[in-house]
Each structure stands twice: as C-alpha cells, then as structure tokens.
Amino acid sequence: MKCCLKNCGKDIDIQTESRIEVKTVLPSRFSGENFRVSWNEDGEAKFHSDCWQHLLQMRTTVNRKVGGERSQSNSVDFITKQEKVLIREAKKTGEYFDSVEQIKHEASRVAGMLKSAKHCVAFTGAGISTAAGIGDYRGKSGKWTEMDHSQVTDKIEQIFDIQGPTPSKRHCPEKESSDKGSDGSHEEEKTNDTEGVDYEDLRPTFTHEALCFLIDMKLMKHVISQNGDGLHGLSGISQENLSELHGNVFHEKCEKCGHRYERSFYVMDDDSSQYFEDLEDFGKSEVKKPRHAKQCETCGLSHRTGRKCEQKGCKGFLIDTIINFRDNLEEEILSRAYSQAYECDLMICLGSTLTVTPANELVEVIKKPYCLVICNRQKTDYDEDCLRKSPGNDESVGSRVYGDCDIFMREVLRNIVGEEKLKSWEKERQTRMINYDKHRQQTN
C-alpha cells in the first residue's frame, strides 16, 4: 500500500502508521499528469495521515504571481484549480485508520473498561454490517456519498472541459464493494445496491457475535441499534437485550391489535412503496398499485406487507416495522433505549457516524464521567467527548478508535478471554453458521 501523494510515494506501514483513504469524482476524460496526487482510476487515493494534512494545507495556499509570472519558489506545492476541486470532494469522504499498534493499545484499555463497568451498552450503526455484504451510507463509497458525488459530476465535467488540460480517456473498472463504517436512517431495499445480496442470505459478522458473546458473559447489558438487517437477533441477542430503533426487515406487526411476528423472510412490500414514491416524483407509476397498499401519512410510502394478522378474530393488516424518513420511532422501543442509556456508565459506539436523530441523542444521556468509546472510520461530532480526561489523570476517560469494528472487537475480546479461548470460540463459528441457517429456515 503506497501513499498517493506524489511527493511521498512511500509504503504505508499499517502496523505503525495511521492513514486516510478518500474518494473523489473524476471527470470522464482525465489526465493526472500535472497533479500532486496519483488518483486511482476509480477516484480513490490513500495517504499517510501527515501527507494528507500537508495536501490540505497546499490546497489552501494562494499561488502568487511575481512580475506577471507564477513564483517558482513553491512550484513543488503548486496545486491546479482543477485538482483543488477534486481534493475538496475527496475530503468529504475521508476514512481514517489508526495503526495496528494504536488499535491494540486502545483495545486493551477498552477491555479494562468493560471489566469494571456496571452497565455497559453498545450503540451500533451500518458499519458493523458491511462485512456481511451490506453497503453503508457515509463511507467513501456509501449510498449517500455516491448520491452526493452524482450531484457534482456535471460541475466537475464543466471545470475540466473548459479550464483543464487536454485530457486522456479514463477507463473505469467495475465498482468494488465497500466495507467501511457509517450510519443512516433506513429506507430499506430488499437487496443491497452494490452487492445484490438478499437479506435472508446475510449472516452476523464478528462484531455481531462479539456483542452477543459479551452479553452472555454479563459484561454488556444491552445493544441499541440503528440497523434494520436483523443480524443482532440472528446472532443470538434476545429482544429483551436489544432495541432496534429503526425496525427490522424480518419483523412485522398488526396495525390493528399490535401483535408482532418474526419471519424467516424479508417482510416488506417494495412494490407498494415504489408506487407511492413514483407518484410523488413523477405523478404516475408503471407499478400497478397492490390492493392492500395504503400510503403512510408520515413517510408517504406503504408499510403494509400484504399479509393479515393470524390472531383469532383479528384479521388486521400486517405492517413492516422499518422506520423510513419522516416516520416516528416506536415509542416503546425508544423508551427502552433511553432507559438503558440513563443507566449506562460505558457506551461503546460501533460503525456509526452518530448523525441521525433522535438516535444519536442517546449518547448524550449516559452517566458521568461520560465514558464513551467510538470505533468508526469516519469522524463524528462526539469524538472530543471520547477524549475527556478526569481530574488528575492524563489518560482519557473514553477511547476513540479509527478503523474496522471487526479488527477492534477481536482485540477487545482477546484482552478479555485470552488468545487460546478466543481461537476456540472463533472455531465454533462454523457451528453457529449452521444454527443461523436453521433459524432463517424455521422462523415463522
């Protein structure tokens, strides 16, 4: 792995050096001959953390002219106007990675916090499920990031066509999948846009299993999740120990009597929602409106699944539990999450940028001294809170880790149970996978 800053070009030692990975929007015709960054064909680039900071400083440097000619004293640091635009877009996508040594150090500290905590709660986002095959939202190739990029593509094309050098044709490779961390409120689709993986085929990641393991060990009390993929429950965490704020694509409930059902299949009716979405966007739809479809007054889509309640004498319509944009969170689930947060003396946030309200507000109500741990690839508004120091102590009360949740949680468990027991537990994953398959086949 080499640093993409041309002035550097050295290998990045992931064991001892931190790094940042970004992705920009390259024009359809592009030549990077006069640029300071060796942008990959897909617009991605990796840097030493110091090199990235140096690049950002160069971007803001004013290139003065002397006697009508550009000064040559800073020619090495000169960045074209076009590349400054690319760097600006890349900055929005930054994914940060601590060195392996730093992650191990922080994992050891967090393991100690877990052992001494009285009421530890996990808060999880989309980043813990990317390793299972689900795309995230705010990673460098996340769903919302790609949408943002599509909105500036025309502008960048114009800048390069009018002002840029004569470019050469760029060949774009097939888009690769992402495995980074972030979060978002859910407007779920049956399959992930990048991978095309059915929800029924998804299985828990190491992080999902680690959280279940910690609950079984009584070191963790509860998991609050923004994810609707059903992987926490599949890993073995009971509904009593789980608050799924944004719903679950395998759960439906009766809109009449409220009875809930856990299914082995994806319960949502995407056609009904597509019908109402098309009407809002285009005034018509090629989708034939299903007879059971009913437009939701808050989100504008349809929550009805097409099935009816099986409770005696009810026959009410079943609806999915997913919280779409503008929907209100279920009061009972939100209240349970708040109750857990108020009791929490250690909150471990994994794979979330903590930007979606009201879910992120739960982070703000934990007990003093506000012991907060965040592991995520993107920066959050709560990073400084992790670094608070108690009086007379040079070490922070919490911990901020930049990197993959699976790598971090593996180190945490290793510090808690030891290498031998960890390896034994990991070998049992094959058996757990068989049980996951059975659960998906048998739940009704």
Secondary structure in CASP SS format (residue, H / E / C, confidence):
PFRMAT SS
TARGET T0000
AUTHOR 0000-0000-0000
METHOD secondary structure of the structure
MODEL  1
M C 1.00
K E 1.00
C C 1.00
C C 1.00
L E 1.00
K C 1.00
N C 1.00
C C 1.00
G C 1.00
K C 1.00
D E 1.00
I C 1.00
D C 1.00
I C 1.00
Q C 1.00
T C 1.00
E C 1.00
S C 1.00
R E 1.00
I E 1.00
E E 1.00
V E 1.00
K E 1.00
T C 1.00
V C 1.00
L C 1.00
P C 1.00
S C 1.00
R E 1.00
F C 1.00
S C 1.00
G C 1.00
E C 1.00
N C 1.00
F C 1.00
R C 1.00
V E 1.00
S C 1.00
W C 1.00
N C 1.00
E C 1.00
D C 1.00
G C 1.00
E E 1.00
A E 1.00
K E 1.00
F E 1.00
H E 1.00
S H 1.00
D H 1.00
C H 1.00
W H 1.00
Q H 1.00
H H 1.00
L H 1.00
L H 1.00
Q H 1.00
M H 1.00
R H 1.00
T C 1.00
T C 1.00
V C 1.00
N C 1.00
R C 1.00
K E 1.00
V E 1.00
G C 1.00
G C 1.00
E E 1.00
R E 1.00
S C 1.00
Q C 1.00
S C 1.00
N C 1.00
S H 1.00
V H 1.00
D H 1.00
F C 1.00
I C 1.00
T C 1.00
K H 1.00
Q H 1.00
E H 1.00
K H 1.00
V H 1.00
L H 1.00
I H 1.00
R H 1.00
E H 1.00
A H 1.00
K H 1.00
K C 1.00
T C 1.00
G C 1.00
E E 1.00
Y E 1.00
F E 1.00
D C 1.00
S C 1.00
V H 1.00
E H 1.00
Q H 1.00
I H 1.00
K H 1.00
H H 1.00
E H 1.00
A H 1.00
S H 1.00
R H 1.00
V H 1.00
A H 1.00
G H 1.00
M H 1.00
L H 1.00
K H 1.00
S H 1.00
A C 1.00
K C 1.00
H C 1.00
C E 1.00
V E 1.00
A E 1.00
F E 1.00
T E 1.00
G C 1.00
A H 1.00
G H 1.00
I H 1.00
S C 1.00
T H 1.00
A H 1.00
A H 1.00
G C 1.00
I C 1.00
G C 1.00
D C 1.00
Y C 1.00
R C 1.00
G C 1.00
K C 1.00
S C 1.00
G C 1.00
K H 1.00
W H 1.00
T H 1.00
E H 1.00
M H 1.00
D H 1.00
H H 1.00
S H 1.00
Q H 1.00
V H 1.00
T H 1.00
D H 1.00
K H 1.00
I H 1.00
E H 1.00
Q H 1.00
I H 1.00
F H 1.00
D H 1.00
I H 1.00
Q H 1.00
G C 1.00
P C 1.00
T C 1.00
P C 1.00
S C 1.00
K E 1.00
R C 1.00
H C 1.00
C C 1.00
P C 1.00
E C 1.00
K C 1.00
E C 1.00
S C 1.00
S C 1.00
D C 1.00
K C 1.00
G C 1.00
S C 1.00
D C 1.00
G C 1.00
S C 1.00
H C 1.00
E C 1.00
E C 1.00
E C 1.00
K C 1.00
T E 1.00
N C 1.00
D C 1.00
T C 1.00
E C 1.00
G C 1.00
V C 1.00
D E 1.00
Y H 1.00
E H 1.00
D H 1.00
L C 1.00
R C 1.00
P C 1.00
T C 1.00
F H 1.00
T H 1.00
H H 1.00
E H 1.00
A H 1.00
L H 1.00
C H 1.00
F H 1.00
L H 1.00
I H 1.00
D H 1.00
M C 1.00
K C 1.00
L C 1.00
M C 1.00
K C 1.00
H E 1.00
V E 1.00
I E 1.00
S E 1.00
Q C 1.00
N C 1.00
G C 1.00
D C 1.00
G C 1.00
L H 1.00
H H 1.00
G H 1.00
L H 1.00
S H 1.00
G C 1.00
I C 1.00
S C 1.00
Q H 1.00
E H 1.00
N H 1.00
L E 1.00
S E 1.00
E E 1.00
L C 1.00
H C 1.00
G C 1.00
N C 1.00
V C 1.00
F C 1.00
H E 1.00
E E 1.00
K E 1.00
C E 1.00
E C 1.00
K C 1.00
C C 1.00
G C 1.00
H C 1.00
R E 1.00
Y E 1.00
E E 1.00
R C 1.00
S C 1.00
F C 1.00
Y C 1.00
V C 1.00
M C 1.00
D C 1.00
D H 1.00
D H 1.00
S H 1.00
S H 1.00
Q H 1.00
Y H 1.00
F H 1.00
E H 1.00
D H 1.00
L H 1.00
E H 1.00
D H 1.00
F H 1.00
G C 1.00
K C 1.00
S C 1.00
E C 1.00
V C 1.00
K C 1.00
K C 1.00
P C 1.00
R C 1.00
H C 1.00
A C 1.00
K C 1.00
Q E 1.00
C C 1.00
E C 1.00
T C 1.00
C C 1.00
G C 1.00
L C 1.00
S E 1.00
H C 1.00
R E 1.00
T E 1.00
G E 1.00
R E 1.00
K E 1.00
C C 1.00
E C 1.00
Q C 1.00
K C 1.00
G C 1.00
C C 1.00
K C 1.00
G C 1.00
F E 1.00
L E 1.00
I E 1.00
D E 1.00
T C 1.00
I C 1.00
I C 1.00
N C 1.00
F C 1.00
R C 1.00
D C 1.00
N C 1.00
L C 1.00
E C 1.00
E H 1.00
E H 1.00
I H 1.00
L H 1.00
S H 1.00
R H 1.00
A H 1.00
Y H 1.00
S H 1.00
Q H 1.00
A H 1.00
Y H 1.00
E H 1.00
C C 1.00
D C 1.00
L E 1.00
M E 1.00
I E 1.00
C E 1.00
L E 1.00
G C 1.00
S C 1.00
T C 1.00
L C 1.00
T C 1.00
V C 1.00
T C 1.00
P C 1.00
A H 1.00
N H 1.00
E H 1.00
L H 1.00
V H 1.00
E H 1.00
V H 1.00
I C 1.00
K C 1.00
K C 1.00
P C 1.00
Y C 1.00
C C 1.00
L E 1.00
V E 1.00
I E 1.00
C E 1.00
N C 1.00
R C 1.00
Q C 1.00
K C 1.00
T C 1.00
D C 1.00
Y C 1.00
D H 1.00
E H 1.00
D H 1.00
C H 1.00
L C 1.00
R C 1.00
K E 1.00
S C 1.00
P C 1.00
G C 1.00
N C 1.00
D C 1.00
E C 1.00
S E 1.00
V C 1.00
G C 1.00
S E 1.00
R E 1.00
V E 1.00
Y C 1.00
G C 1.00
D C 1.00
C H 1.00
D H 1.00
I H 1.00
F H 1.00
M H 1.00
R H 1.00
E H 1.00
V H 1.00
L H 1.00
R H 1.00
N H 1.00
I H 1.00
V H 1.00
G C 1.00
E H 1.00
E H 1.00
K H 1.00
L H 1.00
K H 1.00
S H 1.00
W H 1.00
E H 1.00
K H 1.00
E C 1.00
R H 1.00
Q H 1.00
T H 1.00
R H 1.00
M H 1.00
I H 1.00
N H 1.00
Y H 1.00
D H 1.00
K H 1.00
H H 1.00
R H 1.00
Q H 1.00
Q H 1.00
T C 1.00
N C 1.00
END
